């Protein structure tokens, strides 16, 4: 990316401001990138742990497989899931607040004894499944923002800061050359003027 500039003091001041702004922002961006990298890893690990817990729970209840045929699937349903927004390293991410279930009444005397346990098991399994999905989404959002931050760090560090530094060097060199030329020109004019005066005095 070519830095646009002019060979004058105004342009030099503007570019110096842009450079300083980026140099000041760079450490903050690098800290944000590191924090996001860590949070992505934590969210992914949590999602994987929840999936593993879900699979372990399903295996643990394998012995009930035959009994589930007797269970009424319409007995429990999820009516709503409450999510809240939590800022992680300055990024808005979802967090599971509450799962709302609708449990239909059943006659405890006519239904099997384990029905109440069945409802509790389904609640646990659904919570693990939903929470793992939330953490997967959280890690996706964080990773997207981490990539954007990394791009910005690279842009500042590898393109813009060196570009502005180079532009400042060129402007300063040009202005110094111009100043030297002006001084040299005024010296020549002065010498010529003095020479003319001396020549006039001779005549």
Secondary structure, 3 states (H helix, E strand, C coil): CCCCCCCCHHHHHHHHHHHHHHHHHHHHHHHHHHHHHHHHHHHHHHHHHHHHHHHHHHHHCHHHCCHHHHCCHHHEEEEEEEEEEEEECCEEEEEEEEEEEEECCCCCCCCCCCHHHHHHHHHHHHHHHHHHHHHHHHHHHHHHHHHHHHHHHHHHHHHHHHHHHHHHHHHHHHHHHHHHHHHHHHHHHHHHHHHHHHHHHHC
